[in-house]
Amino acid sequence: MTPRALLRLVATTCAAVLLLASCAGGDESTMVGKVNANDRMTIAVSYDQPGLSVRRLDGSYRGFDIDVAKFIAKELGVKEQNIVWKEAQTGNRETLLTSGEADLVVSTYSITDKRKETIDFVGPYFVAGQDLLVRVNESRIDGPKSLNASLRLCSSAGSTSAAYVKDQFAKDVNLVEYAKFSDCVTALLADNVDAVTTDDVILAGYAAQNPELLRVVGDPFSKEEYGVGLHRDDPTSKAKVQAALQKMIDTGAWRKSLEANIGSSGYKIPDPPKLAP
């Protein structure tokens, strides 16, 4: 082989190696490219929402949102054992995405125009309605309009729920905020607040844990569309997550998860929503 032919062979081989490496690793400027390259992804979820997303004492995770997260990860080629779970609280979800601490947020994350200024959503994968949780013998509260200046309403800091109640129904109600909704439920059981507000499906999970002490008022007064949060300006990753969610719905895995996780609470399982393009 002549020196020139040898040089040409080496150059061709190197180009092929570089091409294969590029194809294997993917474009790490996208979320799916980074996930494929590292075979690992970080998903932020709530730790304290019964039926939806709970971190158990043994360190395992259970709930509908957990199943959604696992399904997406699997469709992106990530094994369950390679998911890194991170706690999402109401006030830090956008920051987890914009800082790169999480690849996805799956945490009863209501899609709003304001949030879409910072991050992107795929969904809705579930539609809930805002309601009130009260003590089982509470007679003063039958809906948001019955709240007044003598009553204490609890919600999670950074949530849209309490602001909506004050803006639309009861501007004089005393607002109490905690970092987590579970703290609000504890305060309700201790008679330190009179009602807790958030989405009805979340409240149903808490009521199911304490049916002799707590009840959901049962008068939904808003429409909350849950989306999977991800970084903005990443259409490739958004399309992959959208395809995964659609597959979960189409195969029946979506309904099966809801029935397994919240069916016992008595909450009526709705029809799956249509994903936005």
N, C-alpha and C positions, 0 to 999 in steps of 0.2 A: 504493500500500500504506500502510495506516495505521501510525503509530508502534508501536501495540500489536501489530499483525500482524508488523511487522518484528522487534520484540523476540522474539516467539514463534518466528519462523523462525531467528533467531540462536541462541536457546537450544537448539532442536531440533538444529541443525547441530553445535553444540559437544558436545552429549551424544552424538551419533553418532560424532564424531571421537574422543571419550574412550573410547567403547565399542570402536571399532576398534583403538585403541592398546592397550587392555587385552587384547583378544583376540590381537593380534599378539605382544605381549610375554610373555603368560602370567603365571602367579603366581610371582614370583621368590623366594617363600618356600620353594618346592620346588626340588629339583635339576633336574627336567625343565623347569620354568618358567625357571630361570636359564639353562640350556643353550639353550633356544629363543630367549630374549631376546638372548643374546650370540653365538649360532651357534658356540659353542666349548665344549669340556669338557676337564677335566684328569683323566687316568687314571693311577694309580700301578701300575707293573709291576716285576717283577724284571728286572735287567739281565744276569744271569749263570746262567740255568738252561737249558742246551742242550735244544732240542726244545720247550721250554715258553715261555720268555721270555728273549730275548737282545738286547742292544743291540750291533749290529755296528760294526766300525771305520768304516764309511761313514756312521754315524749312523742307519741304518735299524733297524727292530725286526722280529724274526721269532720265531714259535713259536705253539703252540696257544693259550696265554693271550692273546697279541697278537691272534690271529684272533677270539677271543671278545670282546675289548674293542672291536675294530673293528666287529664285527657289531652289538653293542649300540649303539655310537655311531651307526652308519648308521640303525638302526631308530628312534633318537631324533632323526633329522634332521640329524646332524652329519657333515660330510664328513671323510674321513680326514686331509686336510691341516689341518683345524681341531682335531685332537686334540693337546693338550699332554701329552707324556709326562713322568712324574716317577718317579724311582726309589723303589721300595718295598723296604725291608729288613725282616727278620723282626721287629725290635723297634720299628719306627716306624709300622706300618700303621694301628693304631687312631688314633694321633695325627694322621696325614695326613687322616683323615676328620673327626675331632672339631674340628680346627683350621680346616677348610675349605680346606686346601691341595690336596685331591683330591676330585673328585666321586665317583669309584669307585676301588676297589682290586681288581685282577684279578691275583693273585699267588700261585697255589697256596695259597690262604688257607683253612686248615682251619676249619670251622664248629665252635665250641665254646660251651658255655653261658656260660663266663666272658667270652668276647669279646662275646657277645650282650648282656651287661650294659652295654656301651659303644656298640656299633654294631649295624647290622642286616645281614642276609645275604639273598641270593637264591641258591637252589641246593638241593641240590648239582648242579653241572654236570659233576663228575667225581669218581669214588671211587677212591682209591689205598690202598695198604697200606704201612706203615712197614717198612723193611728196612735192611740194612747194606751198605756199600761197603767193599771191602778190596783189598789188593794181590793180584795174580793168583796169586801163589805162597803166600799166607797159608794156613796149615794149622791154626792155633790157634782160629780163629773160624768156627763153623758156624751161628750163631744168637745171639740175645740172651742166652741162658742161659750161653753159653760165655765171656762177658765177665767179667772179674774185676779185682782190685786191681792186677794187673801190666800191665793193658792200658789204652790211652788212647783214649777215645771222643770224637770231635769232632762238634759240631753248631753251628748258628747261634744266637747270643745271642737270647733271646726266643722261641725255637722250643719247641713242646710235645714234640718228639721225644726229646731227651736226658732230660728229666724223666720221661717215660714209661718209658724203659729203666731208669733208676735206681729208680723206684718199683715196677716190676712184675717186673724180671728180675735186675738186677745193681747192687745198692745200693752196692757197693764200687768200681765201675769209676771210673777217673780221668777226669773230665770236662774237656774242653778246648773253649772257645767262641771263635768268631770272628764278625765282623760278617756275613760272607757264607758261604754253603756252598762257593763256589768257593775261598775261602781254606782251608777244611777239606780240599778235594780236593788243593790244592797242598801242604798239610802232610802228607797221606797219601802223595803221590808222593815227598816228601822224607824219609819215614820218621820224621816228627815226631809222628805219631799212628798208631794201629793200625787204626782203623775210623772211618767216617763214617756217621751215621744221619740219615735223613729219609725222605721218601716214595719208594717204589720207582720211580715214573715219573721222578722227578728224578734219582735215582741211575743209572737206565738211560741217561739222556742223557749223563752224565759218563763212564760206562763205554764208551759208543759212541765217545766222542772218544779214548779211550786203551784200546782193546780188548786190546792186548798187555801192558798194565800193571795194569789194574783190572778187577774183576768184582763183580757184585752177588751176595750170598750166596744169594738166592732163597728166603728163608723169611719171607714177610711176617707180621707179628705185631700189626697194628693195622688199623683202618679209618679212613681220613682222607677226609672229605667236603669238597671244595672249593666255596666259595661266593664270589659277587661281593659285596664289602663296600661298604656305603653308609651314609649318615647315618641315625640312628634317627628314628622319628616322621615318616616321609615316605611314607605308604602309596601316594600317587599315583605317585611315582617308582619305588617297589618294584614296583608292578603293571606298569609299562612295561618295566622291566628283565626281569621274569619273562616277559612276553610275548615279548620279544626272544630270550631264551635258549630258550624253547620252540620258537620258529620256527627257530632254528639247528639244534636237534635234529630237528625234524620234516622239514625240507627236505633233510637229509643233509649239510649244511655242517659239522656237528659231527664226524661220522665222517671226512669228507673231510680236514678239518684235522688230525685225529689221525694219519691214515694218512700224510699228507704230512710231518708234523713229527717223529713218533717211530716210525713204522713200520719204518724201517731199523735201529733199535736192537734189534729182535727182541722188543720189548715187545708182549704180546698186547693188542690193542685190545679193551676191554670193551664191553658194551652200554651205551647211554646210561642214566644214572640217572633216576629220577622226581623232578621238582622238588617240593620241599615247598610247601604252600600258603602 
